[in-house]
């Protein structure tokens, strides 16, 4: 047996194991710790997991972002305005933020400014909202969490939703009107397709 870096025991074996991926379980044969159940995910194993998880047409992962009551009310307002559920609006905002907003030339400074403004405006106790997502979006969110040094994937959704709600609410002076209209059209198009 080999040494496990997680539990620091000589308990690594090769054999059948299960890896939890959201609400689903991926079964495989690989090296894992029989004591703490840790599996070292190699690039090949990650590829196998990705191929398997992308086959699901349903949401298999649930993010749990936290928002203040004021921000939750803003999410409700825009969800009703666009005739979407709260979770659908949050997924659309997250997708738009990752695919479009991050391409803006001054994104880094704009990100800091908008999130600071949001923190000032929406203070108070935060409550959790559960948002089921598909694996493909989860992977993109995970990449951004890693790049931005955010602890959880939910933090990316929190940031994206807060940013988009602030843009939709006309509280961002440094973003041009065309980007705001692009966000509105993106959300409207998704609402029509739903």
Secondary structure as UniProt FT lines:
FT   STRAND          2..3
FT   TURN            5..7
FT   STRAND          10..21
FT   TURN            22..23
FT   STRAND          24..33
FT   TURN            34..36
FT   HELIX           43..53
FT   TURN            54..55
FT   STRAND          61..68
FT   HELIX           69..81
FT   TURN            82..83
FT   HELIX           86..99
FT   HELIX           101..103
FT   TURN            105..106
FT   HELIX           107..121
FT   STRAND          126..133
FT   HELIX           135..147
FT   TURN            148..149
FT   HELIX           153..168
FT   TURN            169..170
FT   TURN            173..174
FT   HELIX           177..193
//
